[in-house]
Amino acid sequence: MGRQPEHRRATAGSTLMETKWTGKALSGLTRRYEFPAAVNKPAAVRTMQSLTKAPTVLLANPRIGERLFEFKPREVRRLLVGHYEVRYEIQQSTIYVLRLWHTREDR
């Protein structure tokens, strides 16, 4: 896959937010492409595009996802993107994409 998707944007308080993908998130992203690409490459590409673009919404609205209180005091949230769940953590001006998976997976 190569490079990590990167996104940066200033929020309302003019803080420059950025996203960073963890190794587990990148691994999940790779699996989301490799498995369906063998059968339907255009669908796999569309899935990859929607999953890599999703964090750009978080740059303007980082708290849009549902807070997962079982990770307290960390600010871990989840965002649903189609049939996929993206878990992320907000730490100051950085949004870490932690993991992602299809909602039909047993997690």
C-alpha positions in Angstrom: 0.0 0.0 0.0 2.9 2.4 0.5 2.3 5.6 2.3 0.1 6.3 5.3 -3.0 8.5 4.4 -2.4 12.0 5.9 -4.9 14.8 6.5 -4.5 18.1 8.2 -7.0 20.9 8.9 -7.5 23.9 11.2 -10.5 23.6 13.5 -12.8 26.4 14.7 -10.4 27.3 17.5 -7.7 27.6 14.7 -5.8 24.5 16.1 -4.3 22.5 13.3 -5.6 18.9 13.6 -4.0 16.0 11.9 -4.7 12.3 11.6 -2.3 9.5 12.0 -2.9 5.8 11.3 -1.7 3.1 13.7 -0.2 -0.1 12.4 -3.4 -2.0 13.2 -5.5 0.5 11.3 -3.2 0.2 8.2 -3.3 -3.5 8.5 -7.1 -3.5 8.6 -7.2 -1.1 5.6 -5.0 -3.5 3.6 -7.2 -6.4 4.4 -10.3 -4.3 3.3 -8.6 -4.0 -0.1 -6.9 -7.4 -0.6 -9.9 -9.7 0.1 -12.5 -8.1 -2.2 -10.0 -7.1 -4.9 -9.6 -10.7 -5.9 -13.3 -10.8 -6.9 -14.2 -7.1 -7.6 -11.3 -4.7 -7.9 -13.5 -1.6 -8.6 -15.5 -2.3 -5.4 -12.4 -2.7 -3.4 -11.0 0.6 -4.7 -14.3 2.4 -3.8 -14.1 0.9 -0.3 -10.5 2.0 0.2 -11.4 5.5 -1.0 -14.3 5.9 1.4 -12.3 4.5 4.4 -9.3 6.7 3.8 -11.4 9.8 3.2 -13.5 9.3 6.4 -10.9 10.8 8.8 -11.1 14.1 6.9 -14.6 14.6 8.4 -13.0 14.2 11.8 -10.6 17.1 11.3 -13.4 19.6 11.3 -15.6 17.7 13.8 -13.4 15.4 15.8 -16.1 14.5 18.3 -18.7 13.5 15.8 -18.2 9.8 16.6 -19.8 8.0 19.5 -17.6 8.1 22.7 -16.6 4.7 24.0 -16.5 5.1 27.8 -15.0 1.7 28.4 -11.6 3.3 27.3 -11.9 6.2 29.8 -9.8 8.3 30.5 -8.7 8.0 26.9 -11.0 9.7 24.4 -11.7 6.8 22.1 -14.6 7.1 19.7 -16.2 5.2 16.8 -17.4 6.3 13.5 -19.5 4.2 11.2 -18.5 4.4 7.5 -21.0 2.4 5.5 -20.7 -1.2 6.8 -17.4 -0.4 8.6 -16.5 0.8 12.0 -13.5 3.1 12.5 -12.2 3.5 16.0 -10.1 6.6 16.7 -8.6 8.4 19.6 -8.3 12.2 20.1 -5.0 13.3 21.8 -4.6 17.1 21.8 -4.4 18.1 18.1 -3.9 14.6 16.8 -6.6 12.0 15.8 -5.2 8.5 15.8 -7.1 6.0 13.6 -6.7 2.9 15.8 -8.6 0.1 14.0 -11.2 -0.5 11.4 -13.3 -3.5 10.5 -16.5 -4.7 8.8 -19.4 -4.6 11.2 -20.2 -8.2 10.4 -16.9 -9.3 11.9 -17.0 -10.6 15.4 -15.0 -8.0 17.4 
